[in-house]
């Protein structure tokens, strides 16, 4: 009986170590690149065959947000856990990290139409962005502020 207990404990410990070492390997990294001066709703549309695929380097997928805030990609809609980093790219090409949720935050997604939404702006402005997101999901055209 003691031998079985020791064997089960060793296997359990091995599984735990494996999960700790390799379990997070499936977590994707994303870098959202926001243009200088942009402050509005960001909409990412996935699995659109007419659009280019997102680029991935060193296990980090880059989402370069265009000036109108709508990013269209043929890449698959992401499922699962993701580590998001938001950076603002300045006119000189330099980048600075943005603070979540003070300057930017993801605010929703829909698997039906394969879209994700983020908002660049203050926490107080996020409520308006959520209202815009609801209109988009209903198929309506919101009055989205442009940079």
C-alpha positions, 0 to 999 in steps of 0.5 A: 500500500505504501509503495502505491502511495509513493508511486502515485505521489511521484506521478502526481508531482511529475505532472504538477512540475510538467504543468508548471514548466510547460503549461503556460507555453500555450499562452499567447502574447499579443502586442497592440500597437496604437498610433500616436494621438489615437483615442477611440474604439478599436475593432479587430475583425478576424477570419476575413479572407480579403485581409492580410494575416497578422504577423507573429514574432517570438511568439507575440502576435502584433496587432497594428491598429490603423488610424480608423481603428478597424483592423481586418485580418485573415488570421483565426479568431484567438481562443484561450488565455492571452497576455496583452501588451498595449504600446503607443507608437510615436511619429519618430517610431519610438514606442511606449507602454500604455497603462491598462485600464487608465489609457487602454483596455479590452472591452469585449468580443464576439465569437459569432462575428469573430470580432474583438474590441478595445478602447483607447482613452480614459476609464470614463470614456469606456462607457461610451465605447461599450455603447458603440460596441453594442451598436456594432454587434446589433448591425448598426453604425455608431458615430465613432470618434476619429483621431 
